[in-house]
Amino acid sequence: MNPDSYSDDEIRAILLGVKSIAMVGASANPARPSYFVLKYLSERGFTMLPINPGLAGGTVLGLPVYASLATAPQPIDMVDVFRRSEAAGAVVDEALALPIPPKVVWMQLGVRDDAAAARAEARGVKVVMNRCPKIEYARLSGEIGWSGVNSRVISAKKPIAGAGFQRLDLDQG
């Protein structure tokens, strides 16, 4: 994949193809982006596995926090890297060392490590850099348009009512 240009179809396929997401750098602070991305993706049905050694053994949003990717209790489909670019390579290497490597490594906004991406892609792992899965999900589903943001996606989909609020799904037809 081209790290400077991902097609909507590529991003949609990734988000539809993963169920479990390990978020490395998850925070218990509601003001931190990793906190509300964790909350948003969890509410969209993803199994979220917060990874933060400083919070390990506790919970964030009712989810148990793990010290490392290796201590996660289940296979991981996607690793969401909420760490600085300088730390991303070590996270990618840890993900590649898992008995079952993830399908995807996703580096958050502002996070890019081309060498780590090349290592992952050489092992058959898809890589997304400098993007946010929450923003991409909201954009591709049309939800982001509710706040007046141009999503570049035109749709006549009706929202699904659920749990007191409306939301759109990526594969809603």
Secondary structure, 3 states (H helix, E strand, C coil): CCCCCCCHHHHHHHHHHCCEEEEECCCCCCCCHHHHHHHHHHHCCCEEEEECCCCCCCEECCEECECCHHHCCCCCCEEEECCCHHHHHHHHHHHHCCCCCCCEEEECCCCCCHHHHHHHHHCCCEEECCCCHHHHHHHHHCHHHHHCCCCCCCCCCCCEEECCEEECCCCCC
